[in-house]
Amino acid sequence: MCQLLGMNCNTPTDIVFSFTGFATRGGLTDHHRDGWGIAFFEGSGVRTFVDHQAAVDSPVAELIKRYPIKSQHVIAHIRKATQGRVTLANCHPFVRELWGRYWVFAHNGDLKNFTPTLDGPFRPVGTTDSELAFCFILQEMRKRFGDTLPLLADLRVALREIVDGIASHGTFNMLLSDGSALYTHCSTNLYYIVRQHPFAKAKLSDEDLSVDFSEVTTTHDRVAVIVTQPLTNNEVWTQYQAGEMKVFVDGAVVD
């Protein structure tokens, strides 16, 4: 299956270190060679890069490793195709607009007999179960709240119900963000870490690369990283429980 990487911070931060290790799993240290993508929220805009090439072979991935784009909300994905051909249209993350905000979504898993009726404006462009699930989530949120953006607490409850229904069809590890919060759900494998003062040195598991975060941060910084499998071998990562949903705001868990 695919792998996910998310970042949520209280101040704009680059993801070069984490993405360098993550991208290696796209065909070198793991077999996820069927495309990749990454999205950065920047204010009300989203900067998105996707490629149907394996991340280890992609010149675009090399750009991301070398170009320190700073963001408070990042979602990345490397694909091992289970449904849908290896094409650009099937590469995550997917982006749509709702309530005057961009929403970004990526999924790891495989849904069986998931054939919801889509009767609103959200329709898949590609042929993955993932994009279908994303369109269904947005459709159901709009049905519940109309044209008005709900409070975070209300949206969290609604998403919990919608996601539980989707997850009943199979594996549904997912990352979803509107640039104000990062919503995460685990069916099988998902881990997170919150880095904050006092910062320490971290070493990647998939690359011979380390960084001392105390040299590149301030005492006020807080960064949450969410990933399918831990990226470093000298830090303590917290594993999600099956069926668990967590919401991150400003680098901290709020649920």
C-alpha positions as a printed Julia matrix, in Angstrom:
255×3 Matrix{Float64}:
   0.0    0.0     0.0
   0.93   3.68   -0.09
   2.71   5.78    2.53
   1.68   9.09    4.06
   3.58  12.05    5.47
   2.01  15.07    7.14
   3.37  18.09    9.0
   1.53  20.61   11.15
   3.36  23.5    12.86
   2.78  26.68   14.84
   5.15  28.61   12.57
   6.08  28.11    8.89
   8.68  25.34    8.71
  10.35  23.46    5.87
   9.97  19.71    5.49
  13.25  19.03    3.66
  14.66  16.68    6.32
  11.54  14.54    6.65
  10.78  14.5     2.93
  14.33  13.4     2.09
  13.87  10.22    4.13
  10.27   9.76    3.02
  11.03  10.06   -0.71
  13.66   7.33   -0.42
  10.83   4.9     0.3
   9.44   5.69   -3.14
  11.46   3.02   -4.91
  14.76   2.65   -3.02
  14.25   1.5     0.57
  10.67   0.44   -0.18
   8.62  -0.51   -3.26
   6.23   2.44   -3.61
   7.1    3.35   -7.2
   3.7    4.33   -8.65
   3.89   8.09   -8.26
   4.1   10.63   -5.47
   2.96  14.09   -4.51
   3.2   16.85   -1.92
   1.1   19.92   -1.08
   2.11  22.99    0.93
  -0.4   25.47    2.32
   0.84  29.04    2.01
  -1.72  31.48    3.37
  -4.96  30.82    1.52
  -3.11  29.17   -1.36
  -1.75  25.69   -1.92
   1.44  24.83   -3.76
   1.08  21.28   -5.14
   3.61  19.0    -6.85
   2.68  15.56   -8.22
   4.53  13.13  -10.49
   3.64   9.68  -11.82
   7.33   8.72  -11.69
   8.8    7.02   -8.65
   9.98   9.56   -6.08
  13.58   8.28   -6.25
  13.64   8.94  -10.02
  11.69  12.2   -10.09
  13.5   15.49  -10.79
  10.55  17.21   -9.09
  11.23  15.27   -5.89
  14.86  16.41   -6.06
  13.62  19.99   -6.25
  11.58  19.53   -3.06
  14.6   18.06   -1.25
  16.68  21.13   -2.13
  14.09  23.91   -1.98
  13.09  24.72    1.63
   9.44  25.7     1.13
   8.05  26.81    4.48
   4.51  25.96    5.5
   2.41  25.26    8.57
   0.49  22.44    6.86
   2.02  19.85    4.52
   0.62  16.59    3.14
   2.75  14.17    1.1
   2.13  10.73   -0.4
   4.05   7.99   -2.2
   1.91   5.54   -4.12
   1.76   1.78   -4.47
  -1.21   1.33   -6.79
  -4.07  -0.9    -5.64
  -6.89   0.73   -7.61
  -6.4    2.88  -10.7
  -3.61   2.99  -13.28
  -0.27   4.71  -12.78
  -1.16   8.13  -14.16
  -0.81  11.73  -13.04
  -4.57  11.98  -12.42
  -4.31   9.2    -9.81
  -1.44  10.75   -7.84
  -2.16  12.07   -4.35
  -2.62  14.5    -2.71
  -5.91  15.64   -4.22
  -7.15  19.23   -3.92
 -10.69  20.67   -3.95
 -12.39  23.89   -2.77
 -15.1   24.0    -0.1
 -16.32  27.03    1.92
 -13.83  29.27    0.15
 -10.88  27.13    1.3
  -8.69  24.59   -0.39
  -8.87  21.09    1.07
  -6.0   18.63    0.56
  -6.35  14.87    1.01
  -4.19  11.74    0.79
  -5.07   8.13    1.56
  -3.25   4.89    2.27
  -5.32   1.74    2.0
  -7.77  -0.2    -0.11
 -11.57   0.16    0.0
 -13.84  -2.69   -1.13
 -17.43  -2.31   -2.32
 -17.25   1.43   -1.73
 -19.68   2.86   -4.27
 -21.28   5.99   -2.79
 -23.64   8.12   -4.8
 -22.09  11.46   -5.67
 -24.86  13.98   -6.34
 -23.03  17.25   -5.75
 -20.21  19.23   -7.38
 -17.39  17.01   -6.12
 -16.44  14.37   -8.69
 -13.26  12.31   -9.18
 -10.96  13.08  -12.09
  -8.97   9.86  -11.75
 -10.03   6.29  -11.0
  -8.85   5.67   -7.43
 -10.94   4.71   -4.44
  -9.0    7.45   -2.61
 -10.23  10.35   -4.72
 -13.75   8.9    -4.61
 -13.57   8.87   -0.8
 -12.31  12.47   -0.76
 -15.18  13.68   -2.94
 -17.64  11.81   -0.73
 -16.2   13.4     2.44
 -16.56  16.9     1.02
 -20.05  16.16   -0.26
 -21.19  14.9     3.14
 -19.64  17.84    5.0
 -21.43  20.27    2.69
 -24.72  18.42    3.17
 -24.39  18.72    6.94
 -23.25  22.33    7.17
 -24.44  23.95    3.94
 -22.49  26.98    2.77
 -21.21  27.95    6.22
 -17.84  26.83    7.58
 -18.57  25.08   10.9
 -16.63  25.37   14.14
 -13.71  22.99   14.5
 -15.44  20.98   17.23
 -18.55  20.44   15.08
 -16.52  19.58   12.01
 -14.45  17.09   13.99
 -17.58  15.23   15.13
 -18.99  15.13   11.6
 -15.73  13.91   10.11
 -15.51  11.18   12.72
 -18.89   9.81   11.61
 -18.15  10.12    7.88
 -14.71   8.54    8.16
 -15.96   5.65   10.28
 -18.47   4.83    7.56
 -15.78   4.85    4.86
 -13.38   2.78    6.99
 -15.99   0.04    7.29
 -15.15  -0.77    3.65
 -11.46  -1.49    4.26
  -8.21   0.19    5.16
  -8.52   3.96    5.51
  -5.4    5.72    6.78
  -5.8    9.34    5.72
  -4.59  12.93    6.04
  -6.92  15.87    5.39
  -6.35  19.61    5.83
  -7.93  22.95    5.01
  -4.89  24.96    6.08
  -6.2   25.57    9.6
  -6.06  22.04   11.04
  -4.73  18.62   10.02
  -7.24  15.77   10.39
  -5.79  12.27   10.55
  -7.28   8.79   10.76
  -5.62   5.41   11.24
  -6.93   1.99   10.26
  -3.62   0.1    10.39
  -0.35   2.05   10.54
   0.19   5.68   11.48
   2.7    7.31   13.85
   3.33  10.84   15.03
   5.89  12.89   16.9
   5.72  16.43   18.28
   9.07  18.21   18.29
   9.37  21.18   20.61
  11.8   22.82   23.03
  14.23  21.44   24.1
  14.99  20.26   20.58
  17.46  17.46   19.94
  19.31  15.75   17.1
  17.38  13.43   14.77
  18.75  10.78   12.39
  16.87   9.4     9.4
  16.25   5.67    9.16
  16.34   5.57    5.34
  19.23   7.97    4.65
  22.58   8.74    6.23
  21.39  12.17    7.26
  20.88  13.86   10.61
  19.97  17.32   11.84
  20.26  19.09   15.15
  16.92  20.86   15.44
  18.17  23.03   18.29
  20.35  24.85   15.74
  17.53  25.68   13.33
  14.57  26.4    15.65
  13.49  28.81   18.36
  12.22  27.94   21.82
   8.67  28.74   20.69
   8.55  26.39   17.71
   6.4   23.26   17.75
   6.24  20.78   14.86
   4.09  17.67   14.56
   5.04  15.05   11.96
   2.67  12.23   11.04
   3.84   9.29    8.94
   3.0    5.7     8.02
   6.24   4.39    9.51
   8.7    6.36   11.72
  11.26   8.34    9.73
  13.99   8.47   12.38
  15.69   5.8    14.46
  16.68   7.85   17.52
  13.35   9.47   18.47
  10.25   8.16   20.21
   7.24   8.03   17.89
   3.69   7.45   19.14
   1.69   4.81   17.31
  -2.02   5.35   16.62
  -4.54   2.8    17.73
  -6.65   1.16   15.03
  -9.69   3.33   14.33
  -8.16   6.38   16.03
  -8.66   9.89   14.69
  -6.45  12.8    15.76
  -6.62  16.48   14.88
  -3.54  18.74   14.95
  -3.55  22.52   15.27
  -0.38  24.62   15.64
   1.74  21.48   16.06
  -0.29  20.04   18.93
  -2.94  17.33   19.23
  -6.38  18.76   19.97
  -8.16  15.4    19.71
